[in-house]
């Protein structure tokens, strides 16, 4: 059986088949459409790069489309995106896609929103969500400016040495020279047996102006005595900076007193649990605070894993929260114990007060 056949019975008739011409025409149309789309997208991209377009977009108010794009880009929850839209709409905030790069310009609106919510009843959940959103925006802003070298460090900037056991010794930058960094150290640290020796590799950590935390390893060059008896440690520059994972809450350093007491969780015969507080309270120093934990300095060698109650001063009163000691580190110079505490039982009202303290919203 001969299976050869021609669409029109002959080569000439086959070429004249309208279906073939239609297919060729359709293919040409599809190619033309894709080419047109490519040209349009290219023109739009060029237009969106012009100073005039950027100026217009950055100066107009945020709209709902901007919020949708922003939430999708930075993975905001539905509740966070709705709250951001309410704040942007209420205060007519400029295009959030651009204004996030200048977070200080919009930060004040969060304080205004907090002040309004504080005067209303039953707004603790929304206040808490506002702080969560604010911190997420701060992290977005912080990640927009990545530091690549220790040459970024400025005079009086806080910097901490990290010891192999995880403890930290805080210092500050004295001067940032072209060839090295001068770090001011205390007399106690200089006389300590724990201080590194010249040519040792030493780990440090610091926060950038945007709040991003960095760590790096540098080589200790030498120690120097400056004017007025100032002790200095000279370290080499580093371009190998590591961005450290951000916490769930903003943390700020403090220099104030607080109180702690022991905590026990007891279970009765029916399986019901209750918290029993120790009668004696101990005076301590609060080194830092966040909405999720704190660090306290004390002369008490409290073990890791224990529960304690921390009484922290806030404007118009105090906040008492129960936390678990996740890490205890002894200071290399003062001989005190730094207790790193994670809050395990805290009301939303107390957490909001601590967050307001962190952001100085009083």
C-alpha positions in Angstrom: 0.0 0.0 0.0 1.4 3.4 -1.0 1.0 5.8 2.0 2.5 8.8 0.2 0.0 11.6 -0.4 -0.1 15.3 -1.0 -2.4 17.8 0.6 -3.7 19.1 -2.8 -3.0 16.1 -5.0 0.1 17.9 -6.5 3.0 20.0 -5.1 1.5 23.1 -6.6 -1.9 22.5 -5.1 -0.3 21.7 -1.8 1.4 25.1 -1.7 -1.9 26.8 -2.5 -3.6 25.1 0.6 -5.1 28.0 2.6 -4.5 26.2 5.9 -0.8 26.4 5.4 -1.0 30.2 4.7 -3.2 30.7 7.8 -0.6 28.9 10.0 2.2 31.0 8.6 0.2 34.1 9.1 -0.7 33.2 12.7 2.9 32.4 13.5 3.9 35.8 12.1 1.2 37.5 14.2 2.4 35.8 17.4 6.0 36.7 16.7 4.9 40.3 16.1 2.9 40.5 19.3 5.8 39.2 21.4 8.2 41.6 19.7 5.7 44.5 20.4 5.5 43.4 24.1 9.3 43.3 24.3 9.5 46.8 22.8 6.8 48.2 25.2 8.5 46.7 28.2 11.8 48.0 27.2 10.4 51.5 26.7 8.6 51.3 30.1 11.8 50.2 31.8 13.7 53.1 30.2 10.9 55.5 31.2 10.9 54.2 34.8 14.6 54.9 35.0 14.2 58.6 34.1 14.7 61.2 36.9 11.4 62.7 36.0 9.4 59.4 36.6 11.3 58.6 39.7 10.7 62.1 41.2 7.0 61.9 40.4 6.6 58.4 41.8 8.5 59.1 45.0 6.6 62.3 45.7 3.1 61.0 45.3 1.1 59.5 48.1 1.0 55.7 48.7 -1.9 53.9 47.0 -3.4 50.5 47.5 -1.4 49.1 44.6 1.9 50.2 46.2 0.9 48.3 49.4 0.1 45.1 47.5 3.5 45.3 45.7 5.3 46.1 48.9 3.6 43.3 50.8 4.4 40.8 48.1 8.0 41.9 47.8 8.8 41.9 51.5 6.4 39.1 52.6 4.1 41.0 54.9 1.2 39.2 56.4 -2.4 40.3 55.5 -2.8 41.9 58.9 0.5 43.8 58.5 -0.3 45.0 55.0 -3.7 46.2 56.1 -2.2 48.1 59.0 0.5 49.6 56.8 -2.2 50.8 54.4 -4.2 52.4 57.2 -1.2 54.3 58.5 -0.1 55.4 55.0 -3.6 56.5 54.1 -4.2 58.3 57.4 -1.0 60.3 57.3 -0.7 60.6 53.5 2.7 59.0 53.5 4.7 59.3 50.3 5.1 56.2 48.1 6.1 53.5 50.5 8.2 51.7 47.8 10.5 54.8 47.9 10.1 56.2 51.4 11.2 52.9 53.0 14.7 53.9 51.9 14.4 56.9 54.2 12.7 55.3 57.2 13.5 58.2 59.5 11.1 60.3 57.5 8.1 58.0 58.2 9.1 56.7 61.6 7.4 59.6 63.3 4.0 58.6 61.9 4.2 55.3 63.9 4.7 57.3 67.1 1.6 59.4 66.2 -0.4 56.3 65.5 0.8 54.8 68.8 -0.3 57.9 70.7 -3.7 57.8 69.2 -4.2 54.1 69.9 -3.0 54.5 73.5 -5.9 56.8 74.2 -8.4 54.2 73.1 -9.6 51.1 74.8 -9.1 47.5 73.7 -6.3 48.4 71.3 -3.5 46.3 72.7 -3.6 43.8 69.8 -3.3 46.5 67.2 -0.5 48.3 69.2 1.4 45.0 69.3 0.9 44.5 65.6 2.1 48.0 65.0 5.3 47.3 66.8 5.8 44.1 64.9 5.3 45.9 61.6 7.6 48.7 62.6 10.4 46.3 63.4 9.9 44.5 60.1 10.1 47.8 58.3 13.3 48.6 60.2 14.9 45.4 59.1 13.9 46.1 55.5 15.5 49.5 55.7 18.6 48.1 57.5 19.1 45.5 54.7 19.0 48.2 52.1 22.4 49.5 53.1 24.9 46.7 53.5 28.2 47.6 55.1 31.2 45.8 53.4 34.2 47.1 55.4 35.2 48.1 58.9 36.2 51.5 57.3 32.6 52.3 57.9 33.1 52.5 61.7 33.0 56.0 63.1 34.4 57.7 66.3 32.6 56.7 69.5 30.7 53.9 67.8 30.0 50.9 70.1 31.9 47.7 69.2 32.2 44.5 71.2 34.9 41.8 71.4 33.5 38.3 71.3 35.3 35.7 73.4 35.4 32.0 72.4 32.9 31.2 75.2 30.4 33.7 73.7 30.8 36.5 76.2 31.2 40.0 75.0 33.3 42.9 76.1 32.0 46.3 75.0 34.3 49.1 73.8 34.0 52.1 71.5 35.9 53.3 68.5 38.5 55.9 69.4 39.6 56.7 65.8 39.3 55.0 62.4 42.6 55.4 60.7 43.6 54.5 57.1 45.7 51.5 58.2 43.9 50.4 61.4 41.2 51.0 63.9 41.9 52.5 67.4 39.6 51.0 70.0 39.4 52.6 73.5 39.6 49.9 76.2 39.3 50.1 80.0 42.1 49.8 82.5 40.6 46.7 83.9 40.5 45.0 80.5 44.1 46.1 79.8 45.3 44.5 83.1 43.1 41.4 82.6 44.7 38.0 81.7 41.9 37.5 79.3 42.9 40.2 76.9 44.3 39.0 73.5 48.0 39.3 72.6 49.4 41.2 69.7 49.0 39.3 66.4 46.1 37.3 67.8 42.9 37.0 65.7 40.0 38.6 67.5 36.2 38.5 66.8 34.1 41.6 67.0 30.5 42.7 66.5 28.8 46.0 65.9 25.6 47.6 64.7 25.4 49.9 61.7 23.5 53.1 61.7 20.5 51.3 60.2 20.5 48.7 63.0 21.9 45.8 61.1 24.3 43.7 63.2 27.7 42.6 61.8 30.5 40.4 63.0 34.1 40.2 61.7 37.5 38.8 62.6 40.5 41.1 62.8 44.1 40.8 63.9 45.3 42.7 67.0 48.2 44.9 66.0 49.3 46.3 69.4 48.2 48.2 72.5 49.0 51.9 73.0 48.8 54.6 75.7 47.1 57.7 74.4 46.7 61.2 75.8 45.2 61.5 79.3 46.0 57.9 80.1 43.6 56.5 77.5 44.3 52.8 76.7 43.9 51.8 73.1 43.8 48.5 71.2 44.8 48.8 67.5 43.3 46.2 65.1 43.5 45.7 61.4 40.7 46.5 58.9 38.5 43.8 57.6 36.3 43.5 54.5 34.9 40.1 55.4 31.9 41.3 57.4 29.1 38.8 58.3 25.5 39.9 58.6 24.1 38.4 61.7 20.5 37.1 61.9 18.1 39.8 63.3 16.0 39.0 66.4 12.2 39.1 66.5 12.3 42.3 68.4 14.4 45.4 68.5 16.9 45.4 71.4 18.4 48.5 72.9 21.2 48.8 75.5 20.4 50.4 78.8 22.2 51.5 81.9 19.6 51.3 84.7 18.7 49.2 87.8 16.1 46.4 88.0 15.1 43.7 90.4 14.9 39.9 90.1 13.5 37.2 92.2 13.3 33.4 91.9 10.3 31.7 90.4 8.9 28.2 90.8 6.1 26.4 89.0 4.1 24.1 91.2 1.5 21.5 90.3 -1.3 20.6 92.7 -3.0 17.2 93.0 -5.5 18.1 90.2 -2.7 18.9 87.8 -3.2 22.6 88.0 -0.1 24.7 87.8 0.6 27.9 89.7 3.6 30.3 89.9 5.3 30.8 93.2 7.5 33.9 93.5 10.5 34.1 95.9 10.1 36.4 98.8 13.5 38.1 98.4 14.2 40.5 95.5 17.8 41.2 94.3 19.1 44.5 92.9 20.7 44.1 89.5 21.7 46.1 86.4 19.7 45.9 83.2 22.1 45.8 80.3 19.6 45.6 77.4 16.0 45.0 76.8 13.6 44.0 74.0 10.0 42.8 73.7 11.2 39.2 73.9 14.0 39.2 76.5 16.7 41.1 78.3 20.2 40.8 79.7 20.8 41.4 83.4 24.1 41.8 85.2 24.3 40.4 88.8 26.8 39.0 91.3 24.5 35.9 91.7 25.8 32.8 89.9 22.3 31.8 88.6 22.3 28.7 86.5 21.1 28.3 83.0 17.6 26.9 82.6 16.2 28.5 85.7 13.1 30.7 85.8 13.3 34.2 87.3 11.0 37.2 87.5 12.4 40.5 86.3 10.9 43.8 87.5 11.7 46.4 84.9 11.0 50.1 85.3 8.9 51.8 82.6 7.4 55.3 82.7 4.5 55.5 85.1 5.3 52.2 86.8 7.1 48.8 86.5 6.6 45.7 84.5 7.1 42.2 85.9 7.8 39.4 83.5 8.8 35.7 83.9 11.7 34.5 81.8 14.0 31.6 81.4 17.8 32.0 81.6 19.1 30.7 78.3 22.7 31.6 78.9 24.9 32.7 81.8 28.2 34.3 81.2 30.7 35.6 83.7 32.3 38.9 82.9 36.0 38.8 82.1 36.9 41.9 84.1 34.2 42.8 86.7 33.5 39.2 87.8 29.8 39.7 87.5 27.4 37.3 85.8 25.4 38.3 82.7 22.1 36.5 82.5 20.6 36.3 79.1 16.8 35.9 79.6 14.1 34.9 77.2 10.6 35.9 78.4 8.3 32.9 78.7 5.3 34.4 80.4 4.4 38.0 79.5 1.0 39.7 78.9 0.5 41.6 75.7 0.0 44.8 77.8 3.4 44.3 79.5 5.1 43.5 76.2 3.6 46.7 74.6 5.0 48.7 77.6 8.4 47.2 77.1 8.3 47.9 73.3 7.3 51.5 74.0 10.3 51.7 76.3 12.5 50.3 73.6 11.3 52.9 71.1 11.1 55.7 73.7 7.4 56.1 73.0 6.6 58.0 76.2 
